[in-house]
Amino acid sequence: MSNLHKFHRYTGVGSAILVLILSITGLLLNSTDLELDQRFISNSWLLKQYSLGEFPVQSYAASDTIVSKSGRYLYLNNEAVSEMNESLVGSIALQQDILIALPNSLLLISKEGEVIDQLFDYSGLPERPQALMVDTLGLVLLKGQNAVWQSDSNLSAWQQISRKNISWPDAIETPSVLSKEIQRHARTHEISLERMLLDLHSGRLFGKIGETLMSLSAVALIFLALSGVYVWSRRQ
């Protein structure tokens, strides 16, 4: 009985830190008002635990605006305007807006970054985009896998054209200063505070060792509950 009491006590002291971590992270994750999924970690040591690789920047010119994609964000110059998982295929400047070609759609946004419309094959887009440009009449030309298409002024109707030897614009090299700024933003907005707390709660933040320790702490809690009831019942 004395040995069980000592083991119960030492187990409680030994697992106290892990229990505190489990309790505090659990409380924070349960607090929806904190909007933890909208907050991100920028601490270099924490980011290092996730072994984040490079964040290449892909850019296209749209008149005086550089449209870029890095990480999970779309950028107009150095401003992140939207989350986006797709890569860029091209971009052009229209009179007031910017038209961006993605692998499966065309995205029309204002120069302030507000999404105006998105066109898919089921909503009038003739083919999946492979390149994009504006002709001398100011009409949008779309390169598909099988044909070249010309839009009307409202992007609501497309007709196939037979033009050949079109010089489609390629991606540009992102200016060094802009590239570093975009990469910094992409890296520090990749891991949300919610994800970090979940990984800390489960121990995944520290790899297999962390997961093992958290599993052992759960086993210790079960032992403490059972041994505590047993010790109390014997004293009674």
C-alpha positions as CSV (number, residue, x, y, z in Angstrom):
1,M,0.0,0.0,0.0
2,S,2.8,2.4,0.9
3,N,4.7,1.6,-2.4
4,L,1.5,2.2,-4.4
5,H,1.0,5.6,-2.6
6,K,4.5,6.7,-3.4
7,F,4.3,5.6,-7.0
8,H,1.0,7.4,-7.4
9,R,2.6,10.6,-6.0
10,Y,5.7,10.5,-8.1
11,T,3.7,9.7,-11.2
12,G,1.6,12.7,-10.6
13,V,4.6,15.0,-10.1
14,G,6.4,13.6,-13.2
15,S,3.4,14.1,-15.5
16,A,2.4,17.5,-14.2
17,I,4.1,19.5,-17.0
18,L,2.5,17.3,-19.7
19,V,-0.9,17.5,-18.0
20,L,-0.6,21.3,-17.9
21,I,0.3,21.4,-21.6
22,L,-2.7,19.1,-22.5
23,S,-5.0,21.2,-20.3
24,I,-3.9,24.7,-21.5
25,T,-3.8,23.7,-25.2
26,G,-7.2,22.0,-24.9
27,L,-8.7,25.1,-23.4
28,L,-7.2,27.4,-26.1
29,L,-8.4,25.1,-28.9
30,N,-11.9,25.0,-27.4
31,S,-12.1,28.9,-27.4
32,T,-13.5,29.6,-30.9
33,D,-13.6,33.4,-30.2
34,L,-9.8,33.5,-30.4
35,E,-9.9,32.7,-34.1
36,L,-6.7,30.8,-33.9
37,D,-7.0,29.6,-37.5
38,Q,-6.6,33.2,-38.6
39,R,-3.4,33.8,-36.6
40,F,0.0,32.6,-37.6
41,I,3.3,31.8,-36.0
42,S,6.4,33.7,-37.1
43,N,8.8,32.5,-34.4
44,S,11.9,31.1,-36.3
45,W,12.4,28.2,-33.8
46,L,8.8,27.1,-34.1
47,L,8.8,27.3,-37.9
48,K,12.0,25.2,-37.8
49,Q,10.1,22.4,-36.2
50,Y,8.0,22.1,-39.3
51,S,11.0,21.8,-41.6
52,L,9.5,24.2,-44.1
53,G,11.3,24.2,-47.4
54,E,11.7,27.0,-49.9
55,F,8.8,29.2,-51.0
56,P,9.4,29.8,-54.7
57,V,7.7,32.8,-56.2
58,Q,6.0,32.5,-59.6
59,S,5.2,35.9,-61.2
60,Y,3.6,37.3,-64.3
61,A,3.4,41.0,-65.4
62,A,0.0,42.7,-65.8
63,S,1.0,46.1,-67.0
64,D,2.4,48.0,-64.0
65,T,1.2,45.2,-61.6
66,I,3.2,42.0,-60.8
67,V,1.0,39.1,-60.1
68,S,2.7,36.4,-58.0
69,K,2.0,33.1,-56.3
70,S,4.0,31.8,-53.4
71,G,3.0,29.3,-50.7
72,R,-0.8,29.4,-50.5
73,Y,-1.3,33.1,-51.4
74,L,-1.8,35.2,-54.5
75,Y,-0.1,38.5,-54.5
76,L,-0.5,41.8,-56.3
77,N,2.9,43.4,-56.1
78,N,3.7,42.9,-52.4
79,E,0.1,42.6,-51.1
80,A,-1.4,39.2,-50.4
81,V,-4.9,39.4,-51.8
82,S,-6.3,35.8,-51.6
83,E,-5.5,32.3,-50.6
84,M,-5.0,30.1,-53.6
85,N,-3.6,26.5,-54.0
86,E,-3.3,26.6,-57.8
87,S,-0.2,27.8,-59.8
88,L,-0.3,30.7,-62.2
89,V,-0.6,30.2,-66.0
90,G,-0.7,33.9,-66.9
91,S,-2.1,37.3,-66.2
92,I,-3.1,40.4,-68.2
93,A,-4.3,43.9,-67.2
94,L,-7.7,45.0,-68.5
95,Q,-9.0,48.5,-68.3
96,Q,-9.9,48.5,-64.6
97,D,-9.2,45.0,-63.5
98,I,-6.7,42.1,-63.8
99,L,-7.5,38.7,-65.4
100,I,-5.5,35.8,-64.1
101,A,-5.2,32.4,-65.8
102,L,-5.1,29.4,-63.5
103,P,-4.9,25.7,-64.6
104,N,-8.6,25.2,-64.4
105,S,-10.2,28.7,-64.6
106,L,-9.9,32.5,-65.2
107,L,-9.9,34.7,-62.2
108,L,-11.1,38.3,-62.6
109,I,-10.0,40.6,-59.8
110,S,-9.8,44.4,-59.2
111,K,-6.5,46.1,-58.9
112,E,-7.2,46.3,-55.2
113,G,-7.4,42.5,-55.0
114,E,-11.2,42.1,-54.7
115,V,-12.4,39.0,-56.5
116,I,-15.0,40.0,-59.1
117,D,-15.7,36.7,-60.9
118,Q,-14.2,33.3,-61.7
119,L,-14.9,31.5,-65.0
120,F,-14.8,27.7,-65.2
121,D,-15.5,25.3,-68.1
122,Y,-19.0,24.8,-66.8
123,S,-19.7,28.5,-66.8
124,G,-18.6,29.4,-70.3
125,L,-14.8,28.9,-70.4
126,P,-14.1,27.1,-73.7
127,E,-10.9,25.2,-72.5
128,R,-8.5,25.1,-69.6
129,P,-6.0,27.9,-69.9
130,Q,-2.5,27.4,-71.0
131,A,-1.6,31.0,-71.7
132,L,-3.2,34.4,-71.9
133,M,-2.8,37.7,-73.7
134,V,-4.6,40.8,-75.1
135,D,-4.7,41.4,-78.9
136,T,-4.4,44.7,-80.7
137,L,-8.2,45.2,-80.4
138,G,-8.1,44.9,-76.6
139,L,-9.8,41.5,-76.6
140,V,-8.6,38.6,-74.5
141,L,-6.9,35.6,-76.3
142,L,-6.8,32.3,-74.5
143,K,-4.6,29.4,-75.5
144,G,-6.1,26.0,-74.8
145,Q,-4.8,22.6,-75.4
146,N,-6.6,22.3,-78.7
147,A,-7.2,25.8,-80.0
148,V,-6.9,29.5,-79.6
149,W,-9.9,31.4,-78.4
150,Q,-10.9,35.1,-78.6
151,S,-13.4,36.6,-76.1
152,D,-15.9,39.4,-76.5
153,S,-15.5,42.6,-74.5
154,N,-17.4,41.1,-71.5
155,L,-15.7,37.7,-71.3
156,S,-19.1,36.1,-71.8
157,A,-18.6,34.6,-75.2
158,W,-15.6,32.9,-76.9
159,Q,-14.9,32.1,-80.5
160,Q,-12.2,29.9,-81.9
161,I,-9.7,31.7,-84.2
162,S,-7.0,30.3,-86.5
163,R,-4.1,32.6,-85.6
164,K,-0.7,31.1,-85.5
165,N,2.8,32.1,-84.3
166,I,1.4,34.0,-81.4
167,S,4.1,35.2,-78.9
168,W,2.4,34.2,-75.6
169,P,3.9,36.0,-72.6
170,D,6.0,33.9,-70.2
171,A,6.5,34.1,-66.5
172,I,8.9,36.8,-65.4
173,E,11.7,36.8,-63.0
174,T,10.5,38.3,-59.7
175,P,12.5,41.3,-58.6
176,S,14.8,40.3,-55.8
177,V,13.4,42.7,-53.2
178,L,9.8,41.8,-54.0
179,S,10.7,38.1,-54.0
180,K,12.2,38.2,-50.5
181,E,9.3,40.2,-49.2
182,I,6.8,37.7,-50.6
183,Q,8.7,34.7,-49.4
184,R,8.9,36.2,-45.9
185,H,5.1,36.7,-45.8
186,A,4.4,33.2,-47.3
187,R,6.6,31.5,-44.7
188,T,5.2,33.4,-41.7
189,H,1.6,32.8,-42.8
190,E,1.9,29.1,-43.5
191,I,1.4,27.6,-40.0
192,S,-1.6,28.8,-38.1
193,L,-1.6,29.1,-34.3
194,E,-4.5,26.6,-34.2
195,R,-2.4,24.0,-36.1
196,M,0.6,24.6,-33.8
197,L,-1.5,24.1,-30.7
198,L,-3.0,20.9,-32.1
199,D,0.5,19.6,-32.8
200,L,1.6,20.6,-29.3
201,H,-1.5,19.1,-27.8
202,S,-0.8,15.8,-29.5
203,G,3.0,16.0,-29.2
204,R,3.5,16.0,-33.0
205,L,5.4,19.3,-32.7
206,F,8.4,17.3,-31.4
207,G,8.1,14.3,-33.6
208,K,7.9,10.7,-32.4
209,I,9.4,11.6,-29.0
210,G,6.7,14.2,-28.4
211,E,3.9,11.8,-29.5
212,T,5.3,9.1,-27.2
213,L,5.5,11.5,-24.2
214,M,1.9,12.6,-24.7
215,S,0.7,9.0,-25.0
216,L,2.6,8.2,-21.8
217,S,0.9,11.2,-20.1
218,A,-2.5,9.8,-21.1
219,V,-1.5,6.4,-19.6
220,A,-0.3,8.2,-16.5
221,L,-3.6,10.0,-16.1
222,I,-5.5,6.7,-16.3
223,F,-3.1,5.2,-13.7
224,L,-3.5,8.2,-11.4
225,A,-7.3,8.0,-11.6
226,L,-7.4,4.3,-10.8
227,S,-4.7,4.3,-8.2
228,G,-6.2,7.4,-6.5
229,V,-9.6,5.7,-6.2
230,Y,-7.9,2.5,-4.9
231,V,-5.8,4.4,-2.3
232,W,-8.9,6.4,-1.2
233,S,-11.0,3.3,-0.9
234,R,-8.4,1.4,1.2
235,R,-8.2,4.4,3.6
236,Q,-11.9,4.4,4.0
